[in-house]
């Protein structure tokens, strides 16, 4: 029997003293000296003792490869300190997972994104950039944050907090309508261990104890079921890692950052416009204002390392196709049909129409995903919705260039073709020599960079990069409807208990472009997000769209009476994975090459952080490594309390 089940169900007010006794932390709360009413300040990481110069007094240069949040943060900081910065991004737009691009819908133009992003108050480093850029007016508070469960539980509502642990958990218990269903029984050793584990975070000990087991395996036996259903499952998935593939050590640091080490609560801000307009473009403008060179559509072709030092980097704007003949083998994975045969593998796949003397590259010219032929006879990008005709001509963005074409020079033995690029619309390759190089791409991107990195590179570092994991894919579907609907929860709400959907966002109540459209038309714009789904369960875009639509009607039955005017699907597999036994081998900010620095959410972080804050913090850490090497004052980097209070 649960201890909490002894409490009368009609009791809606529980004294804090009683709750502290129930959780066995009354003594700890007294020892900490944390006031119920005084919020602890953030922890300063790696603070310089001496007062050092802020800017360079000599010319120094840096090349940042990757224009997501990590690369943007690093390039911004270095550019403000006097470095000559070149920022290279493979896509047509900057931002990575917070990028936005134009789509045509309902006869108008809108900005599409990879899904809603919340700006939590404990995103200290990201929020400091927002303040420096003087763009705080680009954000609005969403006031509350709800989690709605399909079965068994009442909705949970999270609000801003001003209390540190344990008071924030006490407040959560008092406010939770499901507190009697948490299932915690402190007479069970496993339950005590769970509570100590999540309340006693110590980074290295945490990973030593818990990095060898997945969340799914950890909770499979004798775990408080209500605690898992209500908090662990929805918040584990919001990390974009599925419980069966996520390290418990990683989940513990995630929970410490968002709950136990965080006195800020879970309410957050959203952008008034799309992320590109609200955040990305102001950062780009700040980099350019200091003379930074920002390049989109940049494909890195070669990186040379000599004497433990990167000597040069060569990139090309455009499709980057080689003009030298090369061979590709018949693809046995993609099924041929009467119209097409396929050659190549992985991210280099080519389609050859029956009787054609040309091959079409299936690498999307937007972000490099492999397009697939749909039932309509067109190539559809599974990542961002670009559409190409059967001959490779771009029909629908965000891609801006046609698929690359290759002349078939000959048929070789072993089912191989010899190909050579034709009509390549690209500039001449450009070689850059810089003092520092920062790799700030996603996991697939950094793995591709290492394939192009030649010369003096340690096998240990290559192995670290090769072993980086990618999480299950995520998908976003945005719907335009011809009518609005009643919704009593928060305008961004996490969902639990559905086969695919993990959250719903009401864009026509958050972002101005959609608010304006809804006011003019009486319509609504709704987005569903699947954080980490299984490809075997949803192998095609059709399967994703069908399930999203079915689940939307279950979530908002009123929309069954509405007409879908338009829908956009974003489907991508490039988020960092944090599987068991991955922490020890994860690359750190400084690499084995003297002038090569890493940034990104795949980098081993020295303090708790998550999602956008993790990316930004990694970029600022990378910048600090370079600033420190040049004798400059490092940027102040903040984190939540790096350790929990229930350590043993």
SULWO-V576621 format. One record per residue. N is the residue number from 0. RES is the residue in one letter. SS is DSSP state (H for helix, E for strand, - for the rest). PSI is psi in radians with two decimals (NA if undefined). OMEGA is omega in whole degrees, -180 to 180 (none if undefined). Layout:
<<N,RES,SS,PSI,OMEGA> <N,RES,SS,PSI,OMEGA>>
This chain:
<<0,X,-,2.40,178> <1,X,-,2.48,175> <2,X,-,-0.73,-177> <3,X,H,-0.38,-180> <4,X,H,-0.26,176> <5,X,H,-0.26,180> <6,X,-,2.45,179> <7,X,-,2.36,-177> <8,X,-,-0.52,-177> <9,X,-,-0.14,-179> <10,X,-,2.02,179> <11,X,-,-0.13,-180> <12,X,-,2.09,-179> <13,X,-,2.33,-179> <14,X,-,2.59,179> <15,X,H,-0.63,180> <16,X,H,-0.74,179> <17,X,H,-0.77,-179> <18,X,H,-0.69,179> <19,X,H,-0.67,177> <20,X,H,-0.73,180> <21,X,H,-0.70,-177> <22,X,H,-0.04,175> <23,X,-,0.52,-175> <24,X,-,0.27,-180> <25,X,H,-0.74,-180> <26,X,H,-0.73,180> <27,X,H,-0.73,-179> <28,X,H,-0.66,180> <29,X,H,-0.65,-178> <30,X,H,-0.60,-174> <31,X,H,-0.58,-177> <32,X,-,0.13,178> <33,X,-,2.14,177> <34,X,-,2.56,176> <35,X,-,-0.42,-171> <36,X,-,-0.10,-179> <37,X,-,2.07,-177> <38,X,-,2.27,177> <39,X,-,2.65,179> <40,X,-,2.73,178> <41,X,-,2.72,178> <42,X,E,2.35,177> <43,X,E,2.20,179> <44,X,E,2.29,170> <45,X,-,0.92,-177> <46,X,-,2.34,177> <47,X,-,2.33,179> <48,X,-,-0.74,-179> <49,X,-,2.70,174> <50,X,-,1.93,-174> <51,X,-,2.85,177> <52,X,E,2.63,-180> <53,X,-,-0.54,-175> <54,X,-,2.77,-179> <55,X,-,2.63,171> <56,X,-,0.21,176> <57,X,-,2.81,-176> <58,X,-,2.22,175> <59,X,-,2.60,-176> <60,X,E,2.72,179> <61,X,E,2.46,174> <62,X,E,2.13,178> <63,X,E,2.09,179> <64,X,E,1.96,-179> <65,X,-,2.03,-176> <66,X,-,0.52,170> <67,X,E,-2.94,-176> <68,X,H,-0.70,-179> <69,X,H,-0.84,179> <70,X,H,-0.69,179> <71,X,H,-0.78,-179> <72,X,H,-0.76,-180> <73,X,H,-0.84,-179> <74,X,H,-0.67,179> <75,X,H,-0.91,-175> <76,X,H,-0.77,-179> <77,X,H,-0.69,-179> <78,X,H,-0.62,180> <79,X,H,-0.30,-178> <80,X,-,0.11,174> <81,X,-,0.03,178> <82,X,-,2.54,170> <83,X,E,1.97,-171> <84,X,E,2.34,169> <85,X,E,2.14,-179> <86,X,E,2.07,-177> <87,X,E,2.24,178> <88,X,-,2.29,-177> <89,X,-,-0.59,-176> <90,X,-,2.94,176> <91,X,-,-0.24,179> <92,X,-,2.69,178> <93,X,-,2.84,174> <94,X,E,-0.40,-178> <95,X,H,-2.14,-178> <96,X,H,-0.11,173> <97,X,H,0.26,179> <98,X,-,2.75,173> <99,X,E,2.71,-178> <100,X,E,2.87,-175> <101,X,E,2.40,173> <102,X,E,2.67,175> <103,X,E,2.18,-179> <104,X,E,2.45,178> <105,X,-,0.66,177> <106,X,-,0.17,180> <107,X,E,3.03,179> <108,X,E,2.32,180> <109,X,E,2.93,175> <110,X,E,2.21,-179> <111,X,E,2.65,-179> <112,X,E,-3.10,178> <113,X,-,0.21,-177> <114,X,-,2.84,-177> <115,X,-,2.47,176> <116,X,-,2.22,178> <117,X,-,2.44,180> <118,X,E,1.71,-177> <119,X,E,2.68,-179> <120,X,-,-0.49,179> <121,X,-,0.14,169> <122,X,-,1.13,-171> <123,X,H,-0.74,-175> <124,X,H,-0.67,175> <125,X,H,-0.76,-180> <126,X,H,-0.52,177> <127,X,H,-0.61,175> <128,X,H,-0.75,179> <129,X,H,-0.74,179> <130,X,H,-0.77,-180> <131,X,H,-0.65,-179> <132,X,-,-0.12,-180> <133,X,-,0.84,-180> <134,X,-,0.44,-180> <135,X,H,-0.45,179> <136,X,H,-0.15,178> <137,X,H,-0.01,-175> <138,X,E,2.70,178> <139,X,E,2.55,179> <140,X,E,2.42,174> <141,X,-,0.03,171> <142,X,-,-1.03,-180> <143,X,E,2.88,-180> <144,X,E,2.17,-175> <145,X,E,2.66,168> <146,X,E,2.14,-178> <147,X,E,2.28,-176> <148,X,E,2.47,-177> <149,X,-,-0.63,-176> <150,X,-,2.72,165> <151,X,-,-0.58,-170> <152,X,-,2.65,173> <153,X,-,2.73,180> <154,X,-,2.49,172> <155,X,E,2.42,180> <156,X,E,2.14,-179> <157,X,E,2.47,-177> <158,X,E,2.95,176> <159,X,E,2.59,-178> <160,X,-,2.80,175> <161,X,-,0.40,-175> <162,X,-,2.53,176> <163,X,-,2.97,174> <164,X,-,2.39,8> <165,X,-,-0.05,-173> <166,X,H,-0.59,180> <167,X,H,-0.57,178> <168,X,H,-0.61,175> <169,X,H,-0.79,178> <170,X,H,-0.68,179> <171,X,H,-0.76,-180> <172,X,H,-0.71,-180> <173,X,H,-0.70,-176> <174,X,H,-0.39,-173> <175,X,-,2.19,175> <176,X,-,-0.14,-178> <177,X,-,0.26,-172> <178,X,H,-0.50,180> <179,X,H,-0.08,180> <180,X,H,0.16,178> <181,X,-,-0.59,177> <182,X,-,0.34,-179> <183,X,-,2.23,176> <184,X,-,1.77,-173> <185,X,-,0.02,171> <186,X,-,-0.18,178> <187,X,-,2.28,-179> <188,X,H,-0.74,-177> <189,X,H,-0.70,-179> <190,X,H,-0.69,176> <191,X,H,-0.71,180> <192,X,H,-0.66,179> <193,X,H,-0.82,-177> <194,X,H,-0.69,178> <195,X,H,-0.66,-178> <196,X,H,-0.75,-177> <197,X,H,-0.28,179> <198,X,H,-0.09,-176> <199,X,-,0.78,-174> <200,X,-,2.22,167> <201,X,-,2.16,-165> <202,X,H,-1.03,-175> <203,X,H,-0.76,178> <204,X,H,-0.65,179> <205,X,H,-0.86,-178> <206,X,H,-0.57,176> <207,X,H,-0.65,-177> <208,X,H,-0.61,-166> <209,X,H,0.00,-176> <210,X,-,-0.11,-177> <211,X,-,0.12,-176> <212,X,-,2.54,178> <213,X,E,2.77,178> <214,X,H,-0.74,-179> <215,X,H,-0.75,180> <216,X,H,-0.64,-178> <217,X,H,-0.67,-176> <218,X,-,0.04,-174> <219,X,-,-0.42,-175> <220,X,-,2.16,171> <221,X,-,0.77,178> <222,X,-,2.47,178> <223,X,-,1.92,-172> <224,X,H,-0.75,180> <225,X,H,-0.70,179> <226,X,H,-0.70,179> <227,X,H,-0.86,-177> <228,X,H,-0.72,-172> <229,X,H,-0.63,-172> <230,X,H,-0.87,-173> <231,X,H,-0.81,-176> <232,X,H,-0.94,-178> <233,X,H,-0.62,-178> <234,X,H,-0.49,173> <235,X,H,-0.77,-180> <236,X,H,-0.50,179> <237,X,-,-0.20,172> <238,X,-,-0.04,-178> <239,X,-,0.38,174> <240,X,-,2.30,-179> <241,X,-,2.56,-176> <242,X,H,-0.54,-178> <243,X,H,-0.24,-178> <244,X,H,0.21,-177> <245,X,-,2.31,177> <246,X,E,2.40,175> <247,X,H,-0.61,177> <248,X,H,-0.70,179> <249,X,H,-0.69,178> <250,X,H,-0.66,180> <251,X,H,-0.74,179> <252,X,H,-0.58,177> <253,X,H,-0.80,180> <254,X,H,-0.65,178> <255,X,H,-0.73,-179> <256,X,H,-0.72,-175> <257,X,H,-0.40,-176> <258,X,H,-1.22,-162> <259,X,H,-0.52,177> <260,X,-,0.17,-170> <261,X,-,2.01,178> <262,X,-,0.23,-171> <263,X,-,-0.30,-175> <264,X,E,-3.09,-174> <265,X,-,0.08,173> <266,X,-,2.67,-172> <267,X,E,3.06,176> <268,X,E,2.75,170> <269,X,E,2.90,180> <270,X,E,2.49,178> <271,X,-,-0.50,174> <272,X,-,-3.01,180> <273,X,-,2.81,-176> <274,X,H,-0.65,179> <275,X,H,-0.78,180> <276,X,H,-0.73,-172> <277,X,H,-0.57,-173> <278,X,H,-0.87,-172> <279,X,H,-0.87,-176> <280,X,H,-0.68,175> <281,X,H,-0.64,177> <282,X,H,-0.77,178> <283,X,H,-0.75,179> <284,X,H,-0.68,180> <285,X,H,-0.66,178> <286,X,H,-0.78,-179> <287,X,H,-0.56,-179> <288,X,H,-0.35,178> <289,X,-,0.30,177> <290,X,-,0.16,-180> <291,X,-,2.51,177> <292,X,E,2.01,-178> <293,X,E,2.27,-172> <294,X,E,2.17,173> <295,X,-,2.88,-178> <296,X,-,0.44,-175> <297,X,E,2.09,177> <298,X,E,2.05,177> <299,X,E,2.20,-176> <300,X,E,-0.57,-176> <301,X,E,2.47,176> <302,X,E,2.22,-177> <303,X,E,2.24,176> <304,X,E,2.29,179> <305,X,-,2.34,176> <306,X,-,0.83,178> <307,X,-,0.64,-175> <308,X,-,2.30,175> <309,X,E,2.20,-176> <310,X,E,-0.68,-176> <311,X,E,2.77,177> <312,X,E,2.33,179> <313,X,E,2.27,178> <314,X,E,2.88,-179> <315,X,E,2.34,176> <316,X,E,2.30,-177> <317,X,-,-2.75,-176> <318,X,-,-0.25,175> <319,X,-,0.31,-176> <320,X,-,2.45,179> <321,X,-,2.49,177> <322,X,-,0.05,177> <323,X,-,2.49,179> <324,X,-,2.55,176> <325,X,E,2.84,-177> <326,X,E,2.58,177> <327,X,E,2.52,-177> <328,X,E,2.67,179> <329,X,E,2.34,179> <330,X,-,2.13,-178> <331,X,-,0.03,-179> <332,X,-,-0.83,179> <333,X,-,2.19,-176> <334,X,-,2.26,175> <335,X,-,2.78,170> <336,X,-,-3.05,-176> <337,X,-,-0.32,-176> <338,X,-,-0.52,-171> <339,X,E,2.54,168> <340,X,E,2.65,-172> <341,X,E,2.49,-179> <342,X,E,2.79,-179> <343,X,E,-3.06,-178> <344,X,E,2.98,176> <345,X,-,-2.14,-177> <346,X,-,0.28,177> <347,X,E,1.40,-178> <348,X,E,2.49,-176> <349,X,E,2.47,178> <350,X,E,2.40,179> <351,X,E,2.06,178> <352,X,E,2.63,-180> <353,X,-,2.17,177> <354,X,-,0.07,-177> <355,X,-,2.66,176> <356,X,-,0.16,-180> <357,X,E,2.65,173> <358,X,E,2.53,179> <359,X,E,2.23,175> <360,X,E,2.34,179> <361,X,-,0.24,176> <362,X,E,1.97,-178> <363,X,-,2.37,-178> <364,X,-,0.06,177> <365,X,-,-1.16,-179> <366,X,-,0.27,171> <367,X,-,0.16,175> <368,X,-,2.77,179> <369,X,E,2.08,-179> <370,X,E,2.76,-178> <371,X,E,2.51,178> <372,X,E,2.24,180> <373,X,-,-3.12,-178> <374,X,-,-0.38,180> <375,X,-,0.05,179> <376,X,-,0.15,180> <377,X,-,2.75,176> <378,X,E,2.17,-180> <379,X,E,2.33,176> <380,X,E,2.18,-178> <381,X,-,-0.10,-176> <382,X,-,-0.93,-172> <383,X,-,0.11,172> <384,X,-,0.14,176> <385,X,-,2.58,-179> <386,X,E,2.38,180> <387,X,E,2.54,175> <388,X,-,2.96,-179> <389,X,-,-0.42,178> <390,X,-,0.11,176> <391,X,-,-0.07,-179> <392,X,-,2.32,-179> <393,X,E,2.26,-180> <394,X,E,-0.48,-175> <395,X,E,2.33,-180> <396,X,-,3.11,18> <397,X,-,-0.10,175> <398,X,-,2.52,-178> <399,X,-,-0.25,-178> <400,X,-,2.64,175> <401,X,-,2.78,172> <402,X,-,2.47,-178> <403,X,-,2.53,179> <404,X,E,2.62,-177> <405,X,E,2.34,177> <406,X,E,2.39,176> <407,X,E,1.88,-178> <408,X,E,-0.42,180> <409,X,E,2.85,177> <410,X,E,2.18,-176> <411,X,E,3.03,178> <412,X,-,2.89,178> <413,X,-,0.63,176> <414,X,-,0.75,179> <415,X,E,2.65,172> <416,X,E,2.57,171> <417,X,E,2.14,-175> <418,X,E,2.72,172> <419,X,E,2.46,-176> <420,X,E,2.52,175> <421,X,E,2.62,175> <422,X,-,0.73,-179> <423,X,-,2.02,180> <424,X,-,1.38,-179> <425,X,-,2.72,177> <426,X,-,2.91,176> <427,X,-,2.51,178> <428,X,-,2.55,178> <429,X,E,2.33,180> <430,X,E,2.29,-180> <431,X,E,2.39,169> <432,X,-,2.21,-176> <433,X,-,2.91,177> <434,X,-,-0.59,-178> <435,X,E,2.60,177> <436,X,E,2.33,180> <437,X,E,2.09,175> <438,X,E,1.93,-174> <439,X,-,0.60,179> <440,X,-,-3.10,170> <441,X,-,-3.11,-176> <442,X,H,-0.87,177> <443,X,H,-0.63,-179> <444,X,H,-0.80,-178> <445,X,H,-0.54,176> <446,X,H,-0.64,175> <447,X,H,-0.68,178> <448,X,H,-0.70,-179> <449,X,H,-0.41,173> <450,X,H,-0.43,-179> <451,X,-,0.02,-180> <452,X,E,2.01,-176> <453,X,E,2.69,175> <454,X,E,-2.46,-171> <455,X,-,1.53,-179> <456,X,-,2.25,-178> <457,X,-,2.54,178> <458,X,H,-0.57,179> <459,X,H,-0.78,-179> <460,X,H,-0.69,177> <461,X,H,-0.74,180> <462,X,H,-0.69,178> <463,X,H,-0.75,-178> <464,X,H,-0.74,-180> <465,X,H,-0.64,-175> <466,X,-,-0.07,176> <467,X,-,2.48,-175> <468,X,E,2.69,174> <469,X,E,2.33,-179> <470,X,-,2.97,174> <471,X,-,2.71,-178> <472,X,-,2.74,173> <473,X,E,2.74,-178> <474,X,E,2.55,178> <475,X,E,2.33,175> <476,X,E,2.15,-179> <477,X,E,2.26,-177> <478,X,E,2.41,168> <479,X,E,2.15,179> <480,X,E,2.80,-179> <481,X,-,0.14,177> <482,X,-,2.77,178> <483,X,-,3.14,-177> <484,X,-,2.84,178> <485,X,-,2.37,179> <486,X,-,2.06,-174> <487,X,-,-0.16,-180> <488,X,-,-3.07,180> <489,X,-,2.71,-177> <490,X,-,-0.36,162> <491,X,E,2.18,-176> <492,X,E,2.28,172> <493,X,E,2.54,-179> <494,X,E,2.57,-180> <495,X,E,2.46,177> <496,X,-,0.04,180> <497,X,-,2.68,-177> <498,X,-,-0.58,-175> <499,X,-,-0.82,-168> <500,X,-,2.33,179> <501,X,-,-0.25,178> <502,X,E,2.79,176> <503,X,E,2.40,178> <504,X,E,2.28,177> <505,X,E,1.55,-175> <506,X,H,-0.49,-179> <507,X,H,0.04,173> <508,X,H,0.11,-178> <509,X,-,-1.01,-174> <510,X,-,2.41,-169> <511,X,H,-0.69,-178> <512,X,H,-0.60,-180> <513,X,H,-0.55,174> <514,X,H,-0.81,-180> <515,X,H,-0.77,-180> <516,X,H,-0.75,-179> <517,X,H,-0.67,179> <518,X,H,-0.60,-180> <519,X,H,-0.56,-170> <520,X,H,-0.29,-174> <521,X,-,0.15,-178> <522,X,-,-2.98,179> <523,X,E,2.71,178> <524,X,E,2.01,-172> <525,X,E,2.43,180> <526,X,E,2.35,172> <527,X,E,2.51,-177> <528,X,E,2.24,171> <529,X,E,2.03,-171> <530,X,-,-0.68,-176> <531,X,-,1.61,-178> <532,X,-,2.87,-179> <533,X,-,2.19,-176> <534,X,-,-0.60,179> <535,X,-,-0.55,-179> <536,X,-,-0.57,-179> <537,X,-,1.35,-171> <538,X,-,-0.29,-175> <539,X,-,2.87,175> <540,X,H,-0.61,179> <541,X,H,-0.71,179> <542,X,H,-0.69,178> <543,X,H,-0.85,-178> <544,X,H,-0.76,-179> <545,X,H,-0.78,-178> <546,X,H,-0.74,177> <547,X,H,-0.80,-178> <548,X,H,-0.76,179> <549,X,H,-0.76,-177> <550,X,H,-0.53,176> <551,X,H,-0.71,179> <552,X,H,-0.49,175> <553,X,H,-0.61,-180> <554,X,H,-0.75,-180> <555,X,-,1.43,-177> <556,X,H,-0.50,-178> <557,X,H,-0.47,-178> <558,X,H,-0.15,175> <559,X,H,-0.46,-179> <560,X,H,-0.07,-178> <561,X,-,2.86,177> <562,X,-,2.37,174> <563,X,E,2.08,180> <564,X,E,-0.53,-178> <565,X,E,2.71,174> <566,X,E,2.58,179> <567,X,E,2.32,180> <568,X,E,2.28,172> <569,X,E,2.28,-172> <570,X,E,1.98,-172> <571,X,E,2.66,178> <572,X,-,1.46,-180> <573,X,-,0.23,179> <574,X,-,2.54,-177> <575,X,E,2.40,176> <576,X,E,2.57,179> <577,X,-,1.16,-176> <578,X,-,2.95,176> <579,X,-,2.54,176> <580,X,-,0.48,180> <581,X,-,-0.30,-173> <582,X,-,-0.83,-173> <583,X,-,-0.57,-175> <584,X,-,0.05,-176> <585,X,-,2.36,180> <586,X,-,2.57,175> <587,X,-,3.10,-174> <588,X,-,-0.85,179> <589,X,E,2.27,-179> <590,X,-,-3.13,177> <591,X,-,-0.23,177> <592,X,-,2.30,-169> <593,X,-,-0.75,-174> <594,X,-,0.39,177> <595,X,E,2.17,-178> <596,X,E,2.55,180> <597,X,E,2.53,173> <598,X,-,2.55,-179> <599,X,-,2.89,-178> <600,X,-,0.00,175> <601,X,-,-0.10,-179> <602,X,-,2.47,176> <603,X,-,2.10,-176> <604,X,-,2.47,-177> <605,X,-,0.07,178> <606,X,-,2.83,-177> <607,X,-,2.39,177> <608,X,-,2.90,-179> <609,X,-,2.69,172> <610,X,H,-2.22,-176> <611,X,H,-0.66,180> <612,X,H,-0.58,178> <613,X,H,-0.78,-180> <614,X,H,-0.87,-180> <615,X,H,-0.80,-178> <616,X,H,-0.66,179> <617,X,H,-0.65,178> <618,X,H,-0.69,179> <619,X,H,-0.59,174> <620,X,H,-0.71,178> <621,X,H,-0.78,178> <622,X,H,-0.71,-180> <623,X,H,-0.63,177> <624,X,H,-0.74,-178> <625,X,H,-0.74,178> <626,X,H,-0.75,-180> <627,X,H,-0.70,180> <628,X,H,-0.49,-179> <629,X,-,0.14,176> <630,X,-,0.44,180> <631,X,E,2.78,177> <632,X,-,2.23,178> <633,X,-,2.64,177> <634,X,-,2.48,176> <635,X,-,2.11,180> <636,X,E,2.30,-174> <637,X,E,2.70,173> <638,X,E,2.94,170> <639,X,-,3.00,176> <640,X,-,2.07,-173> <641,X,-,-0.16,-179> <642,X,-,2.57,176> <643,X,-,2.99,-174> <644,X,-,-0.20,-176> <645,X,-,0.69,-178> <646,X,-,2.61,176> <647,X,-,NA,none>>
